[in-house]
Amino acid sequence: MTVPDMQLNDGYTIPQLGYGVFRVPPADTERAVSEALELGYRHIDTAAIYGNEEGVGAAIASSGIARGDLFVTTKLWNDRHDGDEPQAALRESLDKLGLDQVDLYLVHWPTPARDNYVNAWMRLIELRDEGLARSIGVSNFLVPHLDRIVTETGELPAVDQIELHPAHQQREVTTWAAQHGIRIEAWGPLGQGKYDLFGTPAVADAAAAHEKTPAQVVIRWHLQHGNIVFPKSVRRERLAENLHVFDFALTDDQIAAIDALDHPDGSGRVSADPNEVN
């Protein structure tokens, strides 16, 4: 099974479906990532704050998969935005991952009250130019944050990784990103189980129609919208299930029904507001 690649605005590509290790316990990470790689995943998304970069690195080292066939993302945490801290932080992450370069390095949150995300972004540009990160981007950035870093540096992020699921579709951000050639990565793509997404008629009916699980339907909805997505699981059977989403397509009506689950006022958010994380 081949996962399609998405073209980034810097000329590189990224697998559209990957495996995210948010909240995967460090002790379980090597096993879980190894199983994901065995099943065919080639895109792994981690972060310094997850505390499991070593497990990701151990799984990569033991996999026998050529480095060029893997796509690895990690992220800069909020207390490392000042001065030259981003450089030190990435080198620490590379040591833990056992890599010379990450494929994508992200500013994890804008932390607007600290007002230092522009410096963090400038340092990521330098790290990309030094060859320590092939592509660079941001995470949890809203339109004012995106507009500011682009205005002040002239450099577009390759991606913006945001909370995105049917109840919280962030259309202001996704529209701005599309207008500027920035790819959207969806974290919490299934709503983190914090509301009955799978029980909604829009999802349940589509699952029945295609003889797929509700999770597969929602992942397929993301893919057809052009989102890069990495659902998280530590169960092998669920990892396999999440990967088998390329043998069917939702109809326009099914897509529209899931689109209609959005809460445009933001009340569908299940995690933190980026303006309040500092």
N, C-alpha and C positions, 0 to 999 in steps of 0.2 A: 504494500500500500504506500503510495507516494503522497506526501503532504505538499501542497503547492507552495511555491515561494512568492513572496510579495516584494515588489520593487520599492526600495527606499529612495528618498530624495538625494542621497549622497552617492548613488550608483550601485550600492550593494543590495543584496537581497536578504530576506528573513523568512524562515518557515512560518506559515500562517498559524499552525497549531503546534503548541509546545506543552511542556510539563512545568508547572510552577510549584515550588517547594515552600511557599509561605505556610508557616505553622507545621511543617513536617519536622518532628523532633530530630535534633542532631543525631541521636543514636540510630534512628531509622532511615536517615537520608541516603546513606550509601546503598542500602538494599533497595529502597524505593527508586532511586535514580537508575541503578543498575537494571532493575526490572523494566523501567520505562525505556531505556536504551535497547534492551533485548526485544521489546515489543515493536520498536521502530521509531520511537521519538528521537529527534535529533536537535531539538531546541529546548534548552533548560534555562529557567528563570529563577535566580536567587537574589539575595541582597545581604549586605553586611549585617544588618540588624537581625536577620533570621537566625544567625548563629550556626548555619549549616553549610557554609562554603567548603569546609574541609571534606564533608561527606560527598558533596557534589564532585570535588576534585578527585577523591578516591575512586568514585564510580567511573569517572572519565578515564582515569589512569588504568583501571583494570578492564575497561571495556574492549580494548583492541581496535576501537573505531578511530580512523584517521582524524586528526584535529580539524582538518579542512572540511570534514563532513559534519561537524558539530557547530551549533550556534549557542553561545553561552552569554547570558546577561547577568550583571550584578549592579548594585546601586550604592550611591553615596548617602550615608546617613546624615541626619539633620544637624548633628553637633560637629560636622567636619566641613562646613561651608567656608569658614574664614581663611584668609591668607593662603598659604600653600597646603593647607590640610587636605584638600581633595587629592593632591598628588600622593601624599603619604597614605591616605586611605585606600586609593586604588592599588598601590604597591602591596599593601597588607592583604587586600583581597586576592591579588594575583598569587601571592605566596600561599595563601590558604587553598586556592583552586589548583595550584600547581601549573599555572599557565603563564605564558609570556605576554599574552594579549587577551582581552575579552572582546567579543564581537559587538557588544553593546553595553555602554555604561550610562546609567541614568542618575539624575538628581532625584532623590526619592520623594521629597516633599518640598514645596517652595518656602515653607516657614516664613510667611510674610512679616510677622511681628519682629523677626530678627533682621529682616531687610538685607540679607546677604546672599540671596539666591542668584543675583547677577554675577557676583564674584565667583560663586560655585560654577555657574555656566561658563564663564570665561576660562576657568581652570580646566574644565572638561574639554574645551576647544584645544587648549594646549596639550592635554593628554592625548587627544586624538592625533594632533600633529606630531607628537612624539612617537606614535605608533603603539601606545599602550592600550588604546581602545580603537577598534576599527570604526565603529559608529557611535554617536552620542545622542542622548535624548533626555527627556524629563518624565516625571511621573507625578500625577495628581496636580498638574498645573492647569489652572483655569485661564480664561481668555486674557484677563489683565496681566497675569504672570507671563503668559506666552508672548503677548504683544510687547511687554517691556524688555524681555531678553532679546527678542529679535530687533527691536528698535535700537537698543544700546550696543549690540554686538554685530548686527548684520548677519548673524548665523542662525539658520533654522534648525531646530531639533529634528532628528530623523523620525522620532516617535514621541507620543505622549501616552503614557500608561495610566489609565484612569479607571475608577470604579464604574463599571458599565454592565448592566443587565436589564431585562425588560422593564422593571419598575423604575429604573434610573438610567435614562439613556443619554443624558448630558448633551442635548442637541446643540446648544450654543457652542460648546467646545468642539464637538465633532464637525460642525459646519465650518468653524474657523480653521480647524486643522485641514479639512479637505480643501479649502480655498488656498491654503499655503503649502499643500503637498506633504503634510505631516501625517504619518500613519497613526492610527489609534490602536493601542493594545488594551484589551479589556481584562481588568482583574476583578475577582469576585463574579465571574461571568454567569454563575448560576444563582447569584443572590446569597451565597454563603449559607443557604438553608434557613435564612432568617424570615422568610415569608413563604406562603404556600404557592410558589411559582408553578410547581409541577401539577398542582390541582386545578389550575385555571383552565377553563374550557379551551382557550386558544392553544395552550400547550398540549393538554391531554388529548384533544381531538386530533391534532396533527400527529401525535405519537401513535394513536390508534390507526389513523389512516395510512401511515407509512410502516407500521409494525416495528416501530423504534421506541426506545425509552424516552421519557420526557427530557432527560438530560441531553440525549443525543439531538433532540429537536432544538433545544435552546442553543447548543453549540453550533448546529447547522444554521440557525438564525444569525448568529454572530458572523459565521463565515460568509454567508450570502450578503451581509452588509459590508463585507470587506474588513472586518475587525480581525486583528491578530489576537488569538485567544489561547490561554493555557490553564485549563481547569486543573484543580489539585485533588489528588487522592493518594492514599497509601495502600490501597487494595489493588492487587494485580488485575483482577477481573474488571474493576472499574476503569483502570488505566487502559485496558484493551477496549472496553466499550467506548470510552471517550475518543478513541482513535478511529473507530469505525463509523465515520460520519460523511464519507465521500461517495457513497453508493446510492444516495437519494438526494432529492432537492425539494425544498418547500415551495408550494405554489405562491403566487403573488397574494392571493387572499389569505393564506396562512401567515405569510410574513406580515401583512397588514394587521391581522388580528393580534399578533404578538406585539407589534409596534404600538397598538392601542393600549397596552398595559402600562405605558409610561405615566409617571407622575411629573408633569412639567414644572411643578412648583418645588421640586426637590425633595418632597416628602417620602419618596421611595428610596432614598439613600439608606444603606444599612451599615455604613462605616463612618469614619470621621470626615468632617467638612475641611477641605484643604485650607480654608481661611483661618481655621482654628487650631491647626496642628503646628506647633512651634517647638 
